[in-house]
Amino acid sequence: MSQVFSAETHRNMLARIPQCTGREVADWLRTVDEGPALFRFEEKVSWLRHEYDLAYGHAKALVHEYDLRRAARKLL
């Protein structure tokens, strides 16, 4: 997992995603979860960008959030 933005920038980027994409973050996170079994961070970002025509920053923020939540689930 890679820290791609400061924590504040990451939160701001996530907050803008619904307005910019027309889809909620939770919907995007399900998309990443149900997508192909890619291991590397940049592979997931590239897949989102090309499959869904997302901006690079939005794709990075979504994959980073997905990785954060996945790691949190493992701790429980």
C-alpha positions in Angstrom: 0.0 0.0 0.0 1.3 3.4 -0.8 0.5 6.8 0.8 -0.4 8.8 -2.3 -1.5 12.1 -0.7 -1.5 13.7 2.6 -4.4 12.6 4.8 -6.2 15.9 4.3 -5.7 15.8 0.5 -6.9 12.3 0.4 -10.1 13.2 2.3 -10.7 16.2 0.0 -10.2 14.0 -3.1 -12.6 11.4 -1.9 -15.2 14.1 -1.1 -15.0 15.4 -4.7 -15.3 12.0 -6.4 -19.2 11.7 -6.3 -19.5 15.2 -7.9 -16.9 14.5 -10.5 -17.9 10.9 -11.4 -21.6 10.7 -10.6 -21.0 7.7 -8.4 -20.5 7.4 -4.6 -17.2 6.3 -3.2 -18.8 3.1 -1.7 -19.9 2.2 -5.2 -16.4 2.7 -6.6 -15.0 0.6 -3.7 -17.3 -2.2 -4.6 -16.2 -1.9 -8.2 -12.5 -2.3 -7.1 -13.4 -5.2 -4.9 -15.3 -7.0 -7.7 -12.7 -6.1 -10.4 -9.9 -8.3 -11.6 -7.5 -9.8 -9.0 -4.6 -7.3 -9.5 -1.9 -7.2 -6.9 0.0 -4.0 -7.5 -1.3 -0.6 -6.5 -0.5 0.9 -9.9 -2.1 -2.0 -11.8 -5.4 -1.3 -10.0 -5.1 2.4 -10.7 -4.4 1.8 -14.4 -7.4 -0.6 -14.6 -9.8 1.9 -13.1 -8.5 4.7 -15.3 -8.8 2.7 -18.5 -12.0 0.8 -17.7 -13.9 3.7 -16.3 -12.1 6.7 -17.8 -11.3 8.1 -14.4 -8.8 10.9 -13.7 -5.5 9.6 -12.4 -5.9 11.3 -9.0 -9.4 9.9 -8.5 -8.2 6.4 -9.4 -5.3 6.7 -7.0 -7.5 8.0 -4.2 -10.0 5.2 -4.6 -7.4 2.4 -4.7 -5.7 3.9 -1.7 -9.0 4.1 0.2 -9.8 0.5 -0.8 -6.4 -0.6 0.5 -6.9 1.3 3.8 -10.3 -0.2 4.4 -9.1 -3.7 3.5 -6.1 -3.4 5.9 -8.5 -2.2 8.7 -10.7 -5.2 8.1 -7.8 -7.5 8.6 -7.0 -5.9 12.0 -10.5 -6.7 13.4 
